[in-house]
Amino acid sequence: MEYLTHSINFLFFLLTSLLISSGANSSSNNSQFFECLAIKFQTLNSTISDVIYTPNNSSYSSLLQSLNERAASISKLRPVAIITPWVESEIQAAVQCSKKYGFQLRVRSGGHDFEGLSYISEIPFFIVDMRNMRSISIDDEEKTALIQVGATLGELYYTIAAKDRTLAFTIGVCPTVGVGGHLSGGGYDMMSRRHGIVVDHIIDAKLINADGEILDRKSMGEDLFWAIRGGGGTSFGIVVSFKVNLIVVPQTVTVFNVSRTLEQNATQLVLKWKQIAENIDENILLRLFLRSIRSPVDGERTIQASFTSLYLGGVEDLLPIMQENFSELGLVKQDCTEMSWIESTLYFAGFQNQSLYVLLDRSQLGGGEIYFKGKSDFVQLSIPENGLNGIWEFLNKEDIKQTELQLSPYGGRLNDVSESETPFPHRSGIIFMIHYLVICFEDGNSALDKHVGWIQRLYRYMAPYVSKHPRHAYFNYRDLDIGKNNIQGNTSYAQASAWGSKYFKNNFKRLVQVKTQVDPSNFFRNEQSVPPLPTLDSENIYLSLQEKMFIVTIIIVIIFNINLVTLKL
C-alpha cells in the first residue's frame, strides 16, 4: 500500500506540473510584452509611436489591410501589435521580447501571401511589417543590387532603370509584390527561360535569427544560405536584405499579346503551344493565359487563349523564329511592339503608356474587397485534347468575373540547374507550370465557398495530367489545401512532409535538417513553416494540453496495472 500511495502522489505531482506548464505557455501577458518593447526601444532611442501600432492607433487598420480578403477572413484574431521597424535593432528587440513572453511573430514584406500566413494567425501574435526597410542600392560597375526586403518589385525595377537601362533583374511581373517573400521562395519571370529564376542570382543576404543575431552569408554558413534561397526565409529567421547579381539586357526587347477563341481554333493552338513553348529559342518566353469570356460574335460563353510573350531582341529577329516554330499563331509585325526592358515591366503589369512612376505606387498593396484562391501544378507530360475540353467545361461553368489559368513554359536556363542547387526543385523534366486563380468580388461566405469549391474541383480534375508521387506545387503560390502544420504543439516530419515534399521534393529533408540546426525551438513558425526534428531538450518540447493529458492517462494506466500486479503478489 505504501508503494501505491507513493505512485498516486507521483501521478498527482506529474498531472499538476503538466497542467501548470500548459497554462504558463498559453497565458502571455500583453502588458509585459509591451513593457519589454518600450524598455528596449528607449535604449535604442527609437520613437515608439513611429514603430509600434496597436488596435487603438488610427493607422492600425490601414496597416493591416489585406490584398486577399479571403485570407484575412480565415481568422478573426487580430494582431496585438504591428511593428514597422526602420532599423535592424528594432527587429532584434521585437524578436527578443517575442521569445521572452511567448507571442508568435509573423513577418510581412509585401502582403501578397496567397494564404495570408504573413499577417494572420489563430493564436495570439504580432506582425513585423518590413515596409519601412526598403532601400535599394545599385552598383552598375559590379552589376549587383543590395535590396531590403520591404521594397516592392516595382520599386526595384524603377531603381535599376534609373541607374542603367541595360541592367535588369528576373523576378516577376506584378509590381506590388514584396521583394522579401518572393526572393526567398523562388521567383519565376518573363526572362526565366534565358536567365533562370531569382534565387539563382542571390549572392548574399542579411538575416536576424531566433537569438536576435544579425548574420550575413559568411556568418550564417552555406547551409542556412542555401535554405533561404527558395525554402522561404520566415522558417529560419527574418531576412533583412538580399544582395543579387543583375543581368544585362538588350536596349530593345519585343512584346506581343495575341488572343484566339475556340471559334478561332484556340484548342489546336494550345496543343501546338505545348509542343514548342519549352523548346523554342530561350530568348523567348511565351506565356499562355486561358479564360472564359463572352464571344464578341454571339455573346455566348467561349474560351479565350492569350499568348503573351517577351523576346530579348528586336521584332525582325523574332518573326522568323515564330514563323519556323509557331506559324499557326499567325503572328505579324503589327502584333508586336518594340520597347525597352523597363517599359516591358509596365506592359506585363497592365500599365501600358503610363509613366514609370506608377512602379512606385504602393497604394495598390491592399484595401480592396477582393477574395481569391490560387493553386499550382507542374506538367511533365502533354495534356491531350480531351483533357483540354474538360478544362473548357470547367471555365465556362464558373459564372464570376474572373477565373484564369496561367501556363508558364519551362526550357532553357530553367532546365540547366540541378534540383538540389537551391531548395526550389522544379527544374528539368517539366513542360510548364500552371497557376490556377479564381477571384470573387462578392461578399459573404456562401459566394466565397462556391468559388473556392470550383477551383478545388478543377484541381482534382487535373490530377491525371500533372506531376505525381507527390503532386508538386510552387511555394510562392501558397496553398493550405495540400497540408499544414499543427497550430499548437509539435508537427512531425511525416505530417509536414505532406506539404513539404510537394513544394520542395527531396530538398525538404535538408531544409528540416537546417531548421533543426538553426532554430531547434521552432521560434519562427506558421502553418507551412519548415519544422525542426524533435529533440529531448525540454526547452524544445511543446505539448498541447490534449497531448499532456494523453501522456498522463497512459502513465496512470501503466502504474495502475503495476499496482494490481504488486497487490496480487
Sequence and secondary structure as in RCSB ss.txt:
>XXXX:A:sequence
MEYLTHSINFLFFLLTSLLISSGANSSSNNSQFFECLAIKFQTLNSTISDVIYTPNNSSYSSLLQSLNERAASIS
KLRPVAIITPWVESEIQAAVQCSKKYGFQLRVRSGGHDFEGLSYISEIPFFIVDMRNMRSISIDDEEKTALIQVG
ATLGELYYTIAAKDRTLAFTIGVCPTVGVGGHLSGGGYDMMSRRHGIVVDHIIDAKLINADGEILDRKSMGEDLF
WAIRGGGGTSFGIVVSFKVNLIVVPQTVTVFNVSRTLEQNATQLVLKWKQIAENIDENILLRLFLRSIRSPVDGE
RTIQASFTSLYLGGVEDLLPIMQENFSELGLVKQDCTEMSWIESTLYFAGFQNQSLYVLLDRSQLGGGEIYFKGK
SDFVQLSIPENGLNGIWEFLNKEDIKQTELQLSPYGGRLNDVSESETPFPHRSGIIFMIHYLVICFEDGNSALDK
HVGWIQRLYRYMAPYVSKHPRHAYFNYRDLDIGKNNIQGNTSYAQASAWGSKYFKNNFKRLVQVKTQVDPSNFFR
NEQSVPPLPTLDSENIYLSLQEKMFIVTIIIVIIFNINLVTLKL
>XXXX:A:secstr
 HHHHHHHHHHHHHHHHHHHHHHHHH   HHHHHHHHHHHHHHTT  GGGTEE TTSTTHHHHH  S HHHHTT 
    S EE  SSHHHHHHHHHHHHHHT EEEEESSS  TT TTT  SSSEEEEEGGG   EEEETTTTEEEEETT
SBHHHHHHHHHHH TTEE    S TTSBHHHHHHH    TTHHHH  GGGGEEEEEEE TTS EE HHHH HHHH
HHTTTS GGGT EEEEEEEE EE  S EEEEEEEEEGGGTHHHHHHHHHHHTTTS TTEEEEEEEEEEE TTT  
EEEEEEEEEEESS HHHHHHHHHHHHGGG   GGGEEEE HHHHHHHHTT TT  GGGGG  GGGS    EEEEE
EEEE S   HHHHHHHHHHHHH  SSEEEEEEEE  GGGGTS TTSSS    TT  EEEEEEEEE   SHHHHHH
HHHHHHHHHHHTGGGS  SS    TTS  GGG    SSS   HHHHHHHHHHHHTTHHHHHHHHHHHH TT  S 
 TT       S GGG    HHHHHHHHHHHHHHHHHHHHHHHH 
